[in-house]
Amino acid sequence: MPSPEFAKLLEAAEKAARDKDTSADLSVDDIIAAYRRETDESLVIDGVAPRISPATRVEKVTAGTVPSEWVLAEGADPDLRLMFIHGGGWVAGTLAGYRHQVEAMSRATGMAVLAIDYRLAPEHPYPAGLNDCVSAWTWMLANGPAGESAPREVFLAGDSAGGNLTFALMLRLRDEGRRLPKAAAAFGPATDFTCSSPSMTERAPFDPMIKPEDVAWMANIYVTDETPLTHPYVSPVFGDFTGLPPFLVHAGEREVLHDDGKRVVEKAAEAGIDAHFKTLPGMVHTTEYWCHFVPEGLESLNEVGAYLKGHV
């Protein structure tokens, strides 16, 4: 049975969905500004805001060309490095807003986590964000929290839009002959901009956070050039997963993106990749974002942390 804390999150999400301003006279700029503001505001549930431990080390850096920060929970090994790509629908998300989740991942993995502030649409549409991921990843291979140094191992993780970029980045690294992560993980990844996953319609009545039309709208904001929505760097589910590292995907039972995650795991299995998928019973999209309040979110992060740690 879901926890009382999750019930409060669900209540807040359903209220936000009811209160959402869908006025036809809102401009794209107005909608995006509201979405960015509400993304951070949604972290406060029942008056509880996230905070990190005083023992956690946070250091701002420029990873290649990308504003970023190292987050090291107490005892984290600076030579085990995990790059984290935040969510937010390709248009929102901040380092500050995700710092508590990144700290939880550092604690769960025992690794130094590099959280990256990649460029967002619509100001910077595809492939700007993906280019930033490549830049930051390349930098991390030669730099750690203490400065220039080679890592012992490198890992990769992302949630939602960041999950999309996680797979797009691995495909591009593989295509360009660059070093891949030892293992990877994604929470509620969006992997198909054609919105053809069965859960897009089957689970829409039960998802209080995302509707199929939201994904289609974000596709138009994110991809503004002639790149087809079936390009693997845009919709990774259409890629060839041959040669990718092992990975784990978690997705909430109630989310329309559930099958986006399931399908990339199935696609990887066809290519002989050791990939695993887990449905989080009763959960919504990226419950992990509320890991400071919802125990199921922290439990999911800890499971993923153990998985990545197990590949050291």
N, C-alpha and C positions, 0 to 999 in steps of 0.2 A: 504494500500500500504506500502511495506517495507520502512524503513527510508533510507535516503542517507548514513548514517553510515553503515547500514547493506549492502547496495550495495557495499561499499568499502571493507567490510569484504568478501563478496562473490567473488569479483574480485580478492582479494588477495588469497583466497582459491583455486580458479580455476587456477590462475597462478602457485601456489605451486604444484598443481596436474600435470600441464603440465611440470613443471621443475623437477619433481621428478626423481631421478636417479634410473632406474630399471635395471641397468647393471647386467648381469648374474654372473659376476665375483666378485660382492660384497659379503663379508662374512656376516654371521648373526650379528657378533659383529659390523661390519661397519654400517649395516642397523639400528641397535638399537642405536648406538652412534649418527647417523644422526637424527633419530626420536626424541631422547631425546633433542638434541640441537634445533631442529626445533619446538618442542612443546613450549618451552619458547620463542623462537624468534617470533613465530606467534602472540604473545600478542601485539606486536607493530603494530598498524594499522594506516596508514596515518601519521606516526610519533608520534602517541599518545601512550605512555606507561602507564601502570597502576601505581597508587600510592595510599597510604592510608592516612587517616586523621591523623594529629599529635595528635589528641585527642583519637585515638584508642590505646588501650593497647594490647601489644603483649608480651607474656611471654613464653619462651622456657621451656619445661618440658620433663621428661621421663615418659610416661604413661605406667606403668607396665614395659615392655621391649622396648617400642616403642618411638623413638624420635618424639616429637610432639610440638605443641604450642597452647596456649590459645590466642584467639583473641576476645577482647571485645570492640565493638564500644561504643561510649559515651552513658551512661545510661543503658548498658546491665546489666541484673540481674545475678550475679555469681551463684545463686542457681538454675537457669534454664539452663540446659546444653544440648548442641547439639553437637554430634560427627559428623564430616564431613570426608568422605572418597573420596579423589580426584580421577580423571580419569587419562587417559594416556595409555590405552591399556594394563594394568598390567605390562608395561615395562618402563614407563616414568611418569613424574609428580613430582613436588617438593613443599615443603611448601611455598617457596618464590614465585613460579609461581602462586600459587592459593590464596595467601594472600588477594588480592584485592576482590576476589569472597567471601572468607570466611568473610571478613569484611562486605561486603554487606549483607550477610546472618545474621550476628550478628545484624546489624542495622535493618534489616527487621523483625527479630524475637524478638529482645530485649533480646537475650540469649547470654551467654558465649559459644563460639564455640571452641571445641577441634579439631584441624586439625591434622591428624596423618600421619607420614612419614613411612607407612608400607613398608616392604621389597618387592622389585620388581624382576620379572623374567627378564632374564633367570638365573641370579645369584641365585635367591631364588624362585623357582617355587612353584606351589600349593603343600601343603596348607600353605606355609609360610605367605603369605599376609593375609589370613583369620585368621590364628592363631594370628597374630599381632592385627587384629581387635578385637578379643576376649579379648586379653590382655589389650588393651587400653580401651575397653568398661568396663571391670571389674574394672580397675583402676579409671575410671571416676565416677563410682558409689560410690566411697569412698573419692574422692579428687576433689577439685575445684580450681579456680584461687588463692584463699587465703590459700590453703593448705588442710589438711585432714578435710573433712566435707561431710555430706550427701546432695544430691541434693533435691530440691523440686520436680522437674520433669526432665526426660531425654528424648531426642529426637535423631533421626538419619537421615542423608541425605548423598547422594553421587551422582556423575555424571559419566556416561559412565561405565568404568570398576569399578569405585567406586559405581555406582548404582548396578552393579552385586554383589559386596561385601556387599552392604547394605542388599539385600535380602538374600544372603547366610548367612550373620551374623544373621539375624533375625531367619532364619530357624534353625540354629545351636543353638542359645540361647534358642529357644523354645524346641528343642530336648533335651537339657541338663538341662532344668528346671531353667534357669537363668532369671533374670529380663529383660523384653522387653522394648523397647521405648514406650512412650505414643502415639506417632505417628511418621511417617517417610515420606520421600520424595526422589524422584530420578529424575534426568535429563538424558534423553536419555540412559537409562540403557541397557546394553548388557546382555541378560538373556538366550540366547540359542546358545551354541557353535556348535550345529548341523546345524546352518544356515538355519533352515526350516521355518522361518517367511516369509510370502508372500512378505513383503516389501524388503527383501533381493534381490529379482530379480526385482520386480515391480518398485522400487524407485532407483535402482542402476544408471540409466542414469541421474538422477537428483541430486545425492549426490556427491559434489565435494571433500568430505573429506574421506569417507570410502567406500571401495569396498568389496563385499562378500569374495573375496579371502584374504583380509586383516584380517578378523575375523578368518578365518580358519587357517591362518598363526600364529596369536596370540594364538590360542588354542594350537597349537603344541609347542609354546614357554612356555606357562603358565602351561599346564598340561603335565608333562613328566613321570608320573608314570602310573600305571595301572588303575587309576580312570576313569570310563567311562564318556564320555562327557555329558551323560544324568543324571549324579549324581546331585541332587538338590543343593549341595554346589558349583558346577561348573556351571551348567545351572539351575538357580532357577525356571525357568518356568515349570520344570518337578517335582517340589516339591508339597507337600500338604500344603496349606496355612492356614489350620485350626489353630485357636488360635493366629494368627498374629494381630498386632495392625492396626488401620486404616492408609492408606497411599495415597499419591498423586504422580502421574507420569506425567511429561511433556516431550514431544518429538517433534522434528522439523518435519514439513511436508515433507521436502526434504531428510530425512535420511533413510538409509537402516535399521537402528535399530528401526525405528518407531514402527513396530509391535511387537518387543521384549517387549517394554513397554506396549503396548496395551494388549498383551496376559497375562502378569502377573496380570494385573488388572482384566481381565476376569476370570482368574484362582482363584483369591482371591474372586471375587463375587460369584463364585460357592461354595466357602467354607463359605459364609455368612459374609465375611469381608467388611467393609465399605471402598472401594477403588475407586479412581477416576483417570481418564485419560484425558489429554488435549493435542490436537494437536496444535502446534504453527504454524499458517499459514505462508507458505513461508520460514520458518526458517530451518537452517542446524543443524547438530549435536552439542549439547551443546553450543548453542549461548550464554548461561549464562557465559561462560568463558570470553567473551569479554564485560562483563557488564560495564566496565569502559568506553567503547566507543559506544557500540551498545545499544540504548534505549530499544529495544525489549528484550535483555538479562537481563537488570536490571528489566524490568517489570515482566519477568517470575520469577526472584528471589524474587521480592516483593510479588507476588501472592503466591508463596510457603511459604514465610515467614509468610504471613497472615494466611495461612492454619495451619501451625504448631503452631503459636501463639494462634489460635482459640481453640487448644486442651489443653491449660494450665488450 
